Amino acid sequence: MYAWFDKVFLLNDADKKLKAWDLIQNWEWYYFLVLGEEISFPEVYNTIYSSDINFTKVYSWLLSEKAIELIHWMVYERYTTYKNVIKFFLDSETEKLLAKEIKVNKKNKSYSTTIWEYNIQWDWSHQTLIVLPDIRSYKNIIWENKNNWIFLYSLDTQNIKNTNRWKIKTGNESLIYTTSSEIFQDYKNLKEIFFIEPQKWYYAAQQDPRYKVGTVLEKIWENYKAKITTINSEELF
C-alpha cells in the first residue's frame, strides 16, 4: 500500500467527493488522511486504483486546510517525510483519536494574563498561542487561575494530547500555552502568537525533522494571518 518509507501513495480514479483533509478507511485496520495533489515527487509513489480497493470516508475535515498546508511546508522545507511530520499532528492510533472528539462549547468571556510585566488581553472570539521554552518557565511565570486555559507539553499522555487536540480544533480552548514540541496543532481561529524568550537554544529541534521553532511560528503566522509578538525577559525589567 505504502510508497517506500514515506507512507504516501497515489490513488487514481478516486471518489471526487474526497477532499484534501478527509480521513478514509481501507478494510478494518487501515486509515489514510487525504493530503491532496500537492505531494512532492508523485512520480516515485505507487499507484492504487479505486476500483481495486474499497475506500470509505470515515471523517471529514480531520485536519483543516491550514494544517495540511503546514504539513506540506514542513516536508518541503525540512527535507523530511510525510510520515515524520504527520505524527506531530495526529495520534498513530486513529480510533483512539476519534474517540476523544468533543462538541463545540461556545463561550464569550474576556480575560487577561500576565507574563512577567507584560499584560495580555484575550477572549473567546479567537485563539491566542503563547510559546514557552520549557515547563519550568511556565511554572515560574504563570500565577493566575489555570482553569481558563490549557498547557501542552511533550510529557502529556497521548490520551490528554488527543483531548486537547480536539479542544483546539473545535475552538473550545482560546488561550493555549505550549512548549516548542506541541506547537503543531490544528487551530480553529488563531489570531495572536506570543513567542517567549526566542533566543533560547532549545527552540531548535535536532532530530528529523529538524526545525527552528521561530521559523515554524512565522509560517503559522502567515497561514492564519495572526499577529506575532516576541517577549524577552531582559526587556521587561
C-alpha positions as CSV (number, residue, x, y, z in Angstrom):
1,M,0.0,0.0,0.0
2,Y,2.7,2.5,1.0
3,A,5.3,4.0,-1.2
4,W,8.8,3.5,0.2
5,F,9.5,5.0,3.6
6,D,7.1,8.0,3.3
7,K,3.8,6.2,3.7
8,V,2.3,8.1,0.8
9,F,0.6,6.6,-2.3
10,L,-1.1,7.9,-5.4
11,L,-4.8,7.0,-5.7
12,N,-6.2,7.3,-9.2
13,D,-9.9,7.4,-10.1
14,A,-10.8,8.2,-6.5
15,D,-14.3,9.4,-5.4
16,K,-14.3,13.1,-6.4
17,K,-16.1,13.8,-3.1
18,L,-12.9,13.2,-1.2
19,K,-11.1,16.4,-0.1
20,A,-7.6,17.0,1.0
21,W,-8.4,16.8,4.7
22,D,-10.7,13.8,4.8
23,L,-9.9,10.5,6.6
24,I,-10.6,7.4,4.6
25,Q,-10.6,3.7,5.6
26,N,-9.4,0.6,3.8
27,W,-10.9,-2.5,5.3
28,E,-11.0,-2.5,9.1
29,W,-7.5,-1.5,10.1
30,Y,-6.1,0.9,7.5
31,Y,-6.8,4.6,7.9
32,F,-5.4,7.2,5.5
33,L,-5.5,11.0,5.5
34,V,-6.1,12.5,2.1
35,L,-3.4,15.0,1.5
36,G,-4.5,16.2,-1.9
37,E,-2.5,16.6,-5.1
38,E,0.4,18.7,-3.7
39,I,2.5,15.7,-2.8
40,S,6.2,16.2,-3.5
41,F,7.7,13.9,-6.2
42,P,4.5,12.0,-7.0
43,E,6.3,10.1,-9.7
44,V,8.0,7.9,-7.1
45,Y,4.8,6.7,-5.5
46,N,2.9,3.6,-6.2
47,T,-0.4,4.0,-7.9
48,I,-3.6,2.4,-6.5
49,Y,-6.8,2.3,-8.4
50,S,-10.1,2.8,-6.5
51,S,-11.7,0.0,-8.5
52,D,-9.2,-2.4,-6.9
53,I,-9.5,-1.4,-3.3
54,N,-12.6,-0.3,-1.4
55,F,-12.1,3.0,0.3
56,T,-14.8,4.6,2.6
57,K,-14.7,8.1,4.1
58,V,-14.5,7.9,7.9
59,Y,-14.3,11.6,8.9
60,S,-14.5,14.9,7.0
61,W,-12.1,17.8,7.9
62,L,-9.9,15.7,10.3
63,L,-7.3,18.3,9.6
64,S,-8.0,21.8,8.3
65,E,-6.6,23.1,5.1
66,K,-4.2,25.3,7.0
67,A,-2.8,22.3,8.9
68,I,-2.4,20.4,5.7
69,E,-0.6,23.4,4.2
70,L,1.8,23.4,7.2
71,I,2.4,19.7,6.8
72,H,3.4,20.2,3.1
73,W,5.6,23.1,4.0
74,M,7.4,21.1,6.7
75,V,8.1,18.3,4.3
76,Y,9.4,20.6,1.5
77,E,11.4,23.0,3.7
78,R,12.8,20.4,6.2
79,Y,13.6,17.8,3.6
80,T,11.8,15.1,5.5
81,T,8.9,12.7,5.1
82,Y,5.2,13.0,5.5
83,K,5.3,10.1,7.9
84,N,7.6,12.0,10.2
85,V,5.6,15.3,10.1
86,I,2.1,13.9,10.4
87,K,3.0,12.3,13.8
88,F,3.2,15.9,15.1
89,F,-0.5,16.4,14.3
90,L,-2.2,13.1,14.8
91,D,-2.2,10.0,17.1
92,S,-1.0,7.0,15.2
93,E,-3.9,5.0,16.7
94,T,-6.7,6.8,14.8
95,E,-9.5,5.1,16.6
96,K,-8.4,6.5,19.9
97,L,-8.1,10.0,18.5
98,L,-11.6,9.8,17.0
99,A,-13.0,8.5,20.3
100,K,-11.9,11.8,22.0
101,E,-14.0,14.0,19.7
102,I,-15.9,16.7,21.6
103,K,-18.7,19.1,20.8
104,V,-18.3,22.8,20.3
105,N,-18.9,24.8,23.5
106,K,-19.3,28.5,22.8
107,K,-18.0,31.0,25.4
108,N,-18.0,34.8,25.4
109,K,-15.9,35.8,28.3
110,S,-12.8,38.0,28.2
111,Y,-9.7,37.7,30.4
112,S,-6.2,39.0,30.9
113,T,-3.0,37.2,31.8
114,T,0.5,38.5,32.7
115,I,3.9,37.2,31.6
116,W,6.4,39.0,33.9
117,E,5.4,42.6,33.4
118,Y,3.7,42.1,30.0
119,N,-0.1,42.0,30.1
120,I,-2.0,40.0,27.5
121,Q,-5.7,40.6,26.9
122,W,-7.6,37.7,25.3
123,D,-11.1,36.4,24.9
124,W,-13.1,33.5,23.4
125,S,-13.7,35.1,20.0
126,H,-10.3,33.9,18.8
127,Q,-7.3,31.8,19.9
128,T,-4.1,33.1,21.4
129,L,-1.0,31.0,21.4
130,I,1.8,31.5,23.9
131,V,5.0,29.5,23.3
132,L,7.4,28.9,26.2
133,P,10.9,27.4,26.2
134,D,10.1,24.8,28.8
135,I,7.8,23.7,31.6
136,R,9.9,25.4,34.2
137,S,9.2,28.7,32.5
138,Y,5.5,28.0,32.6
139,K,5.6,27.3,36.3
140,N,7.7,30.3,37.1
141,I,5.8,33.0,35.3
142,I,2.1,31.9,35.3
143,W,0.3,32.6,38.6
144,E,-3.3,33.2,37.7
145,N,-6.2,30.7,37.7
146,K,-5.2,27.9,35.3
147,N,-8.8,26.8,34.7
148,N,-9.1,29.3,31.9
149,W,-6.5,27.8,29.5
150,I,-4.6,24.7,28.6
151,F,-0.8,24.0,28.8
152,L,0.6,21.5,26.3
153,Y,4.0,19.8,26.7
154,S,5.6,16.6,25.5
155,L,5.2,14.6,28.7
156,D,1.4,14.7,28.5
157,T,-0.1,11.3,28.0
158,Q,-1.4,10.5,24.5
159,N,-5.0,10.5,25.9
160,I,-4.5,14.1,27.2
161,K,-3.0,15.1,23.9
162,N,-5.9,13.7,21.9
163,T,-8.4,15.6,24.1
164,N,-6.5,18.8,23.8
165,R,-6.2,18.5,20.0
166,W,-10.0,18.3,19.7
167,K,-10.4,21.3,22.1
168,I,-8.1,23.4,20.0
169,K,-9.6,22.2,16.7
170,T,-13.1,23.0,17.8
171,G,-12.3,26.3,19.4
172,N,-13.2,25.1,22.9
173,E,-9.9,26.4,24.1
174,S,-9.0,30.0,23.5
175,L,-5.7,30.6,25.4
176,I,-3.1,28.0,24.7
177,Y,0.3,27.7,26.4
178,T,2.7,25.3,24.9
179,T,6.3,24.3,24.8
180,S,8.0,24.1,21.4
181,S,7.3,20.4,20.7
182,E,3.5,20.9,20.8
183,I,3.0,23.9,18.5
184,F,1.8,21.7,15.7
185,Q,-2.0,22.0,16.3
186,D,-5.0,22.3,14.0
187,Y,-6.0,25.8,15.3
188,K,-9.6,26.9,14.8
189,N,-9.2,30.7,14.7
190,L,-5.7,31.6,15.8
191,K,-5.2,35.4,15.8
192,E,-2.3,36.1,18.2
193,I,1.1,34.4,18.9
194,F,3.4,35.3,21.7
195,F,6.9,33.9,21.5
196,I,8.6,33.9,24.9
197,E,12.4,34.1,25.2
198,P,13.1,33.4,21.4
199,Q,16.9,33.3,21.9
200,K,16.8,30.1,24.0
201,W,18.9,27.4,22.3
202,Y,16.3,24.6,22.8
203,Y,13.9,26.2,20.4
204,A,15.7,24.2,17.7
205,A,14.8,20.5,17.2
206,Q,17.8,18.4,16.4
207,Q,16.1,15.2,15.3
208,D,14.3,14.6,12.0
209,P,12.5,16.7,11.0
210,R,14.9,19.4,12.2
211,Y,13.3,22.8,12.6
212,K,13.6,26.0,14.4
213,V,10.5,27.0,16.4
214,G,10.8,30.6,15.3
215,T,10.7,29.7,11.6
216,V,7.7,27.4,12.1
217,L,5.8,30.1,14.0
218,E,6.4,32.5,11.2
219,K,4.8,30.0,8.8
220,I,1.8,29.6,11.2
221,W,1.6,33.3,11.5
222,E,1.5,33.5,7.7
223,N,-1.2,30.8,7.3
224,Y,-3.5,32.2,9.9
225,K,-2.8,35.9,9.3
226,A,-2.1,36.0,13.1
227,K,-0.2,38.8,14.9
228,I,3.1,37.6,16.4
229,T,4.9,39.2,19.3
230,T,8.3,38.2,20.9
231,I,8.7,38.7,24.6
232,N,12.2,38.7,26.2
233,S,12.6,38.9,29.9
234,E,15.6,41.2,29.7
235,E,13.4,43.8,28.0
236,L,10.8,43.9,30.8
237,F,12.9,44.5,33.9
